[in-house]
Amino acid sequence: MKKVLIAGCAQEISSFNPVECKYEIFHIIQGNEIYDYHLGKNSYIGGAIEEINKSKNIEPVFTYVAEGFAAGTLEHSAFIKIKNEFLEKIKLYVNKIDGIYLTLHGAMGSSKELDPEGLILEEVRKIFGKNIPIVISLDLHGVLTEKMLNNCDGVSSLLTYPHVDFSETGKRAIKFLKKLMLENIKPVAARVKIPAIVRGKELITETGLFGNQTKYAKSLIEDEKVLSAGFFIGNPFTDVPELCSQSYVYTDNNKDLASKNALKMAKDFWPNRKKMQAELINVNDAIKIGSESSATVIFTDAADAPSSGALGDSNAIISEMVSQKYPHTILSTILDSDAANLAFKTGIGSSIKTSVGGKLDNRFKPLILNFKVISINEKPFMPEKWAWLQKPGKSAVLKSNNLTIVVTSNPVLQVDRSIYFENGLDPKNYHSVIVKSPHCEPEFYDDWANKNLNVDAIGATSANLLSLGHKNCQRPIYPLEEDTIFIPEVEQY
Ligand SMILES: [Zn+2]
């Protein structure tokens, strides 16, 4: 019986969010708790468990899994603490296991360490030695670095956006690891880096152009001779030296097959880079369109999306709406613990004068208004579709004329409508709704809304990539340099 060590350390950052995130962002589970938590779930480890349970000759050893939400740059001391804790726990299994499966994200970053996953893998390799195979799984928004490739034997990555194949990716990682442990294979990898970062609706793999790459990678994986294949678009908000888009293919000692296919995916991607940028409407034009439209109008504010690593404290759109005397009802959320605490103190039905938003990220200015406190709430809740518990902290529904705002004390996922439903509000009852998400999934808004306006507001996760101010990533890179040239080059590992 071969033993597979299962561990994880994952989080993703927006380098442009001014508030560093702390150790407490991580939800840590250990030992058999990992099995109970992930069994039957659409998660990497859920898929790994399913694959292992199907196999007669391998068994899992659950150790330590730390998972954090998208947020600002990880405080360096927090990274050191989580890394050391992770390594201490898995060190206990030296000489007791035959293979390692690690779930990482690929877009983590601390203030002093711009390749944290690479560093973690280097340490794991040092601890267990080269004879213990390591396979990792990554998000397709990850940045696969040279150090990571040099310190693992296999990679498995998501092939869908919006992500729905967590479990499949975990299964593929275990299948790869099984071959490494049980068969006499010699994995070789080819990857091609592309100097481009991308955003926008063409990245939706079901309907967009980027689906060409993910579908091709899927077809490769079905080939017996291919061990793994995928395509990373990187997280454009994770400003690290190796940020780029890239293709990769692993084969059993067939360098030509790996190179040929990695090159094909990269070459097919490059001509579409221009189309893979977001089409945005400036705030004033959006407000004009909204004013003249019948309900419901969605203002998608990707720039302040907590699911991408922003804080959610932008009032950029509503401030402009208030100053222009927007003629319809408006619904929005804003991160503002001061306003939420004040509402708790004064209570339901009270009148308060407070600023909302714009206190943490100085791209914005506080918006001061008179509000009525409609309701208060501090219950954690589950999103409509995913199993990620949301902890808004003290929250309140505040109303000022035609404006209704849910203020929360912690960032909350806003891809769906759960933050509104949990506070007794239905977006369908408002003319205009601000949705702080990179895109709107049809089932939550687009299927019934009259219009969806992708607004070019400022913010830490703006799809207007030129507005962000990258400092660390390789240059030139498209679209930061419009005339960037791509010379396809295969790297082999
Ligand atoms: Zn992702």
Residues whose N, C-alpha, C, O or C-beta is under 5 A from the ligand:
A	BS01	ZN	D139 L140 H141
